[in-house]
Amino acid sequence: MSRLTPALVAAVMVAFASPSASAQENQGTPEQRAACTPDAFRLCSAFIPDPSGVEACLRQRKSDLSQACKAVFEQASTGPARSR
């Protein structure tokens, strides 16, 4: 099982940086993705490597997220003002 861990980490990192999410203004920083990767594995591994599925799952499980990942989603929901 320990051989799968690096592959799963890579899959999550690719999923969060997927071109399918390129329409979104902010795909998250490497730090934000790192904050949520453990939660993605713990709570939403069934949705990996689908970035939309992982994000939806994490949002649905917000009360179960680590503080670091919860902060990422709270920051995203308040978000910075969009430039014109």
ABEGO torsion letter per residue (X at the ends): XAAAAAAAAAAAAAAAABAAAAABABAEBAAAAAAAAAAAAAAAAAAOABAAAAAAAAAAAAAABBAAAAAAAAAAAAEBBBBX
